[in-house]
Amino acid sequence: MKPKRRIPVITISLLACCFSSNEAVNKTVPPGELDIQTMIQPAPLTAKFFNDTSYIWCGSMVQSHLDHKYHLFYSRWSRKLGMAAWATHSEVAHADSDSPFGPFKFKDITLPFRGANYWDGMVTHNPTIHFYDGKYYLYYMGNYGDGKVTSPQLNWTHRNHQRIGVAIADDPNGPWQRFDKPLIDVSPDSTAQDAQLVTNPSVTQMPDGRFLMVYKAVGKKRPQPFGGPVVHLTAISNRPDGPFVKQNKPIFTAENVDFPAEDPFVWFQDNCYYAIVKDMKGAFTTAGRSLVLFYSLDGLDWKLAKHPLVSTLNLKWEDGTTKKLEAFERPQLFFGNGKLVALLCAVNESLGHSYNVQIPLKPKL
């Protein structure tokens, strides 16, 4: 039997405010003037969440209102299959810790394989976790296909079947309710900006109680199988589980660049929206591939922030060492008691060596 979608009535409770990322955080600054780079601290060695047998990618964290532990949701797949197997074999897993900076221990597979007859039945990836009015909402990308690893190239069938979904639970330990249809699907119009695939969801609650989603989309205007251009779009809903209404206006754009950014994380702070994105090749600063900051007054029109550079590919550790990374991606923020606590990122030091790291953030005094 197909599960029926459970549509909660959303009221903003005090408990939700304690764990939501939409509270005023740290010292108030004028819209667009947040400087995250100055807040970044060296990471403790316990904040490296690594596994010898699996690639670990993504990473989004919430503190449970039930057991008060810190719950990390991340993507993983076997290292034997190669990095490109994220498109065919990724699964969203779950670990927990007594500290936001680890060490984290594996607990379970949150969104496991459930068969090619489901839109998300073979792959789950790109998790981002939120707590709204007593329930946990886990947004993610899912896909299906022939299950064949085509490394080093992507399996284009799986890649182009990417869609956005949400799973819902009363407890981060589960059980999780999954649905038979995506939360965000491709547009039927072949000329639409999101005609080929949709992925990489990021969600925040708006001041009026509605919910803003920013997501990555690929059109069909460029040669296949890659398609393109690759853009970011927004959608708005009255409820965290939708339906979301697409706004159909590309954001985080750069002139004459088909794929300038990806991996958005969006939140509301100090009377404006912010988004950390991965700058693919240096379209927005002189730092090259890096993490950069955008802001918006309404969530729909975005500009580069006054202090756009969030981080280069250099990762500093508490033991005094600095590591030059090949990849520093999938930024997510963790908020505690309404304050910025940690920047979480997926890290690739070299081929076959990827992990999640939780980096402390402290406001500049």
KAPELIN-V104454 format. One record per residue. RES is the residue in one small letter. SS is DSSP state (a for helix, b for strand, c for the rest). Layout:
# KAPELIN-V104454
RES&SS / RES&SS
This chain:
# KAPELIN-V104454
m&c / k&c / p&c / k&c / r&c / r&c / i&c / p&c / v&c / i&c / t&c / i&c / s&c / l&a / l&a / a&a / c&a / c&a / f&a / s&c / s&c / n&c / e&c / a&c / v&c / n&c / k&c / t&c / v&c / p&c / p&c / g&c / e&c / l&c / d&c / i&c / q&a / t&a / m&a / i&b / q&c / p&c / a&b / p&c / l&a / t&a / a&a / k&b / f&b / f&c / n&c / d&c / t&c / s&b / y&b / i&b / w&b / c&b / g&b / s&b / m&b / v&b / q&b / s&c / h&c / l&c / d&c / h&c / k&c / y&b / h&b / l&b / f&b / y&b / s&b / r&b / w&b / s&b / r&a / k&a / l&a / g&c / m&a / a&a / a&a / w&a / a&a / t&a / h&a / s&c / e&b / v&b / a&b / h&b / a&b / d&b / s&b / d&c / s&c / p&c / f&c / g&c / p&c / f&c / k&b / f&b / k&b / d&b / i&b / t&b / l&b / p&c / f&c / r&c / g&c / a&c / n&c / y&c / w&c / d&c / g&c / m&c / v&b / t&b / h&b / n&b / p&b / t&b / i&b / h&b / f&b / y&b / d&c / g&c / k&b / y&b / y&b / l&b / y&b / y&b / m&b / g&b / n&b / y&c / g&c / d&c / g&c / k&c / v&c / t&c / s&c / p&c / q&c / l&c / n&c / w&a / t&a / h&a / r&a / n&a / h&c / q&c / r&b / i&b / g&b / v&b / a&b / i&b / a&b / d&c / d&c / p&c / n&c / g&c / p&c / w&c / q&b / r&c / f&c / d&c / k&c / p&c / l&c / i&b / d&c / v&c / s&c / p&c / d&c / s&c / t&c / a&c / q&c / d&c / a&c / q&c / l&b / v&b / t&b / n&b / p&b / s&b / v&b / t&b / q&b / m&c / p&c / d&c / g&c / r&c / f&b / l&b / m&b / v&b / y&b / k&b / a&b / v&b / g&c / k&b / k&c / r&c / p&c / q&c / p&c / f&c / g&c / g&b / p&c / v&b / v&b / h&b / l&b / t&b / a&b / i&b / s&b / n&c / r&c / p&c / d&c / g&c / p&c / f&c / v&b / k&b / q&c / n&c / k&c / p&c / i&b / f&c / t&c / a&c / e&c / n&c / v&c / d&c / f&c / p&c / a&b / e&b / d&b / p&b / f&b / v&b / w&b / f&b / q&b / d&c / n&c / c&b / y&b / y&b / a&b / i&b / v&b / k&b / d&b / m&c / k&c / g&c / a&c / f&c / t&c / t&c / a&c / g&c / r&c / s&b / l&b / v&b / l&b / f&b / y&b / s&b / l&c / d&c / g&c / l&c / d&c / w&c / k&b / l&b / a&b / k&b / h&b / p&b / l&b / v&b / s&b / t&c / l&c / n&b / l&b / k&b / w&b / e&c / d&c / g&c / t&c / t&b / k&b / k&b / l&c / e&c / a&b / f&b / e&b / r&b / p&b / q&b / l&b / f&b / f&b / g&b / n&c / g&c / k&b / l&b / v&b / a&b / l&b / l&b / c&b / a&b / v&b / n&b / e&b / s&b / l&c / g&c / h&b / s&b / y&b / n&b / v&b / q&b / i&b / p&b / l&b / k&c / p&c / k&c / l&c
